[in-house]
Amino acid sequence: MNGRRIRKTMKLRAHWKAYLVGAVVLVAVLAIGGPFVYARWIAPEAAAPLSVGPPPTGVSTAAPVDDLANAFTVGPGSEAGYRVGELLSGQRVDAVGRTPDVTGSVQLADTRVTAGEITVDIRTVTSDQSRRDDYFTANIMETTRYPNAVFTLTRPVDLGAEFVRGAPVTVDATGTLTVKDVTREVTFPLTALRDGDTIDVSGAVPVTFTDFGIEPPNFGNVVRVDPTGEIEFLLMLSPTS
């Protein structure tokens, strides 16, 4: 009887050792592979870059250039926000935050954009992660002190003949970008598309965060944010009434 009990006890101990080893291995797999699983299969796919739609099919609905208004206002359907790479425990993901709270105006003379100022309300920028949003608005951007980002065009932009015919046109724009009361000159490509008497404009402004006094978050080996990113925008311009 004692021999049988001893053998049973030894089997139980062997089973518990196997369970313990299995538990340790599982924890290790989750610690190492968890971020990979999240980044590849759980995290929502990053939103596509903001861009103007395809040109109208068939006959162009673009109005003659002489009939195009001289003053435009940013209207409904406009968006702006950020896109930046994050390193989550060694796994790379794209963080994208956006807001529809975009206002501003643009001035045209024939096909030349002569002036423009766009304001983005940073307080309402949201992403797919509420904790990221809270940290972005409160700690990174300090939106209670600096609620807006502002772009002001400083050089005229000629959209050219293709724009007149209603085709999407990509040109470089130069102006000043003000974030957290820091103003820097920026140059970036934008795409403009006419559809009747309205104009859609999209683009992405490359930014280095430290240029605006922003330190990219770095939480050891858990989360690291790239030092550079983009400010994306899509403007739906309507003639000023």
N, C-alpha and C positions, 0 to 999 in steps of 0.2 A: 504493500500500500504506500509506504513512504517513497519508494522508487517511482511509483506512478505519479504521486503528488509533485515530486521533484521535477519529473519530466514535464508535467503540465505547467508548473511555475516557470520553467525555462522557456517553454513555448510562448507563454504570455509575455515574458520579458522581451523575447525576440520580436514579437508582434509590436510591442510598444516602442522598441527601438526603431523598427521599420516605420511606424507612424510618425515618430519624432523626426527621423531623417527626411521623410516625405514632406512634413510640414515645413522644415527648414528650407528644403529645395523649393517648395511652392512660394514661400515668402521671397526667396532670392529671385525666382522667375518673375514674380509680380513687381519687385523693386526695379529689376533691370528691364523687363519686357513690358511693364505697364504703360510707360510713356509711349513706347513703340506702338502698342495696340491702340492707345488713345489717338495718337497722331495719325495712324493709318486707317482705322476703322470706326472710331467713335466720334472724334472731333468733326463738326460740320465742315463740309468743303467750303473753302474761302470763296466769297462772292467774286464774280468775274469783274475785271476792271470796268469802270464806267466809260461808256463810249456812245457816240451818236449812232443812231440807227442807220440801216442801209438806205441809199438814195431811193426816191420813189421809182417804181417800175414803170416802164412805158414812157409816155410823154411827160417831161418834167413839168412840175406844177410851180416851179420858181417864177416869181413875177419878174418883169423886166427891171433891170437895175435902176432905171429912172424912177420906178414906182416904189422902190424899197425905202422904208422909213429911215430917218436919220437918228432917231432915238429909240432905244430898246430898254425894257425892264426885265429883270430876272423873274420868271414866273413859276407856277406850279409844275411839279415834276422834276425840278432841279434838285441836285444832291451834291454833297461834298463830304470828304472825310479823309482818313489815313489808311495806308497799307504799309505794314512793317513785318519783317521776319522775326520770329521768336524761336529760341532754342529751348525745348522742354525736355529736360533730362537727356540731352543728346539728340532729341528728335526735332526736326525742323517743321514748323507750321507757319502759315501766314495769318497775321491778325489784321482784321479789316473792321473799321468803325466808320459810321456814316450818319449824316443828319440831312433832313430836307429843309432845314432852316437856313436858307441861303437867300440873300438879297443883294441888290445892286443894279447898276445901269451901265449901258454901253452906248457910245456915240459912233455913227458911221458917216462917211462922206464918200458916196459911190461905193466902191469895194474896199475902202480903207477904214480900218478901225482906228479912230483918232483918240479915243479916250475910253476909260472903263474903270470901274471900281466894284469889287465883289467882297461882300462881308459874309463870313460863316459864323454861326452861333455855336461855339465849341461846347457849350453847356449841355447841348442835347445830342451830342455824338454818342451812338451806342454800337456795340458789337454783339457777338453771340455769347459773351461772358459778362454777367453783371458785376462780378468782382473786378474784372479788368476795367470795366467802365467806371466803377467807383474810384479805383486808383488813378485812372487816367484824368478824370475831371478834378478830383480833390488834390492829389499829390503831384502829378506830372504837370498838368496845365494850370492848376490853381485858378479855376474858372470863376471863383467868387471875385478875384481881383482882375483877371484877364478873360472876359467872357467871349471875346471875338478874335478871329484871325481875318486880316484884310489884305487883299491884293489890289494894287493900283498899277494900271498900265502906264509906262513912262515913254514908250516909243510907238509910233504908229505902225500898224500891221496891214499890209496889202494882201487881200485874199485872192485877187487875180481873176482871170477870165473863167477858169473852171468853176469857181464859186458862182459866177453869173449864170452859168448853165445848169446849176443845181447839183453839181458833183461835190462829194466831200473833198475838202482841201485841207492839207496839213502845212502849217507854217510855224515859225518860231515867234514866240512872244516874250517881251522883256518888260519887267516892271519891278516893283518893290513888294515884298511880302513882310507883313508885320505880325509877329506872334509873341505874346507876353511882353509887349512894348519894345521888342527888338525888331529893327527893320533891316532887311538884307535885300540886295538886288538878286533877282532870279531870272533865268532864261530857260524856256522849256517849249516843247512842241505842243501845239493844240490843233484840233481838227474841227472845222466848221462846216455845216451843211444847211443849205436853204431848203425850205419847203413852203412854197407860197410866200407869205409875207413874214413868216417866222424863221428864226435861226436857232439851230442846236449847236452847242459848242462843248467839246470834251477835251480832257488832257490830264496830265499828271506832273506835278511840280516836285522834282527831287530835292530832298532836304537832308542836311546833316544836323542832327538834333542839338549838338553842343553849340552850333552857330547861333541858336536862339536861347541859350542858357538852359537847355533841357538835358539832364543826365539820363541816358537810357537805363531803365530798371535792370538790376543785376542781383538776383537772389541766389548767389553761390552756384551750385550745380543744378539748381531746380529750374529757374527761368532766367534766360538772358535775352535781352532785346537788342536787335541790331542797332548800330550807331547811325545808320541812315535809313530813310524810308521815302514814301511819296505822299503828297497830298493830291488826291484824285478829285475831279469835279465833272459834273454834267450840268450845263446851263441851258435852260429852255427860255429863249429870248423872244419876247413879244413886243410889238410896237407900242411905245408909250402913248397912252390915250391923252 
